């Protein structure tokens, strides 16, 4: 079954800390196994997890929180109406 996403912006690289257009919900694809890190606006990391090669995940975060991960791209998305 296919997933349905409401896109709120363009896909971007998250090789450095990024709020992904201040989005609460972010679709992330990992092209090579890597760790994704979540941080508060002040730069303090609060969580991380490993994503496998070709894995796609949806993460919820605060709008000012950043995410970063090597070999990853992120797209801001919306909750389903």
C-alpha positions as CSV (number, residue, x, y, z in Angstrom):
1,X,0.0,0.0,0.0
2,X,1.3,3.5,-0.9
3,X,1.6,6.3,1.7
4,X,0.0,9.6,1.1
5,X,1.9,12.8,2.2
6,X,0.9,16.4,2.1
7,X,4.2,18.1,1.1
8,X,4.9,21.5,2.7
9,X,8.2,22.2,0.9
10,X,11.1,20.8,-1.1
11,X,13.3,17.9,-0.1
12,X,16.6,19.1,1.4
13,X,19.8,17.7,2.7
14,X,20.1,17.5,6.4
15,X,23.9,16.9,6.6
16,X,24.0,19.9,9.0
17,X,21.4,20.9,11.6
18,X,18.2,22.1,10.0
19,X,14.6,22.8,11.2
20,X,13.3,21.6,7.8
21,X,11.2,24.8,7.2
22,X,10.2,24.8,10.9
23,X,8.0,21.8,10.3
24,X,6.5,19.7,13.1
25,X,6.4,16.6,10.9
26,X,9.3,15.5,8.7
27,X,9.7,12.6,6.2
28,X,13.3,11.4,6.1
29,X,15.0,9.1,3.7
30,X,18.4,7.6,4.4
31,X,20.6,6.7,1.4
32,X,23.4,5.1,3.4
33,X,23.0,3.7,7.0
34,X,23.6,6.6,9.4
35,X,22.6,8.2,12.7
36,X,20.1,11.0,12.8
37,X,20.3,13.5,15.6
38,X,17.6,15.7,17.1
39,X,18.5,18.9,19.0
40,X,16.8,21.8,20.7
41,X,17.1,25.3,19.1
42,X,20.1,26.0,21.4
43,X,22.0,23.1,19.8
44,X,21.7,20.7,22.7
45,X,21.1,17.2,21.3
46,X,18.3,15.3,23.0
47,X,17.9,12.1,20.9
48,X,19.4,10.1,18.1
49,X,18.7,6.9,16.3
50,X,20.2,4.8,13.5
51,X,18.5,4.6,10.2
52,X,19.2,1.8,7.7
53,X,20.1,2.2,4.1
54,X,17.0,3.1,2.1
55,X,14.9,3.5,5.2
56,X,12.1,6.1,5.2
57,X,10.7,7.4,8.5
58,X,8.3,10.1,9.7
59,X,9.5,12.1,12.7
60,X,7.5,14.6,14.8
61,X,9.5,17.4,16.4
62,X,9.0,20.9,17.7
63,X,9.2,23.6,15.0
64,X,12.4,25.1,16.3
65,X,14.2,21.7,16.9
66,X,16.8,20.7,14.4
67,X,17.6,17.4,12.8
68,X,20.9,16.3,11.2
69,X,22.3,13.1,9.6
70,X,24.8,12.2,6.9
71,X,23.4,10.8,3.7
72,X,19.9,11.9,4.5
73,X,17.3,14.0,2.9
74,X,14.2,15.5,4.5
75,X,10.8,16.9,3.4
76,X,8.4,18.9,5.6
77,X,5.0,17.3,5.6
78,X,1.6,17.9,7.2
79,X,-0.7,15.7,9.3
80,X,-3.5,14.1,7.4
81,X,-6.7,16.0,7.3
